[in-house]
Amino acid sequence: MADVVRAMSEPLSKVDKITIVSTGGENNIGANKLTGEMTKIAAQVPALFEALSGMNLQDLMGNIKSMKPRDASKDAS
């Protein structure tokens, strides 16, 4: 899973700056368009993971035991 996310985000790590030119007042242009596209990409991750691995991400996460809070007193010793 980490490799999939890394591969998807690697191109963005090479972007130095983004210039947005907007000429209207619609909600679907400029910065709103950029964040909307990022949301769409993130929403596709579970399907991509399943296609590449053959495992259902929701089922996989459901099999993970819940984490307990760390005992800070044990960390101090």
C-alpha positions, 0 to 999 in steps of 0.5 A: 500500500505504501508503495502505491501511495508513494508512486502516486505522489512522486510526480507531485514532489517534483513540482516547484510551483503551481500558477493558477490563472482564473478568469471567472467566478465559478466554484469549479475553477482555480484553486477549487478545481485543483483541490477537487482533482486531488480529492478525486485522485484520493477517492480512487486509491481503494479501487487502484489498490484492489486492482493491483493487489487483488485485496479489498482495502476495506476488508483488509483494514477491517482485519486490523486489530484496534490500536491501544493508546501508548502508555507514556509512563513505560516510554519514560523508563 
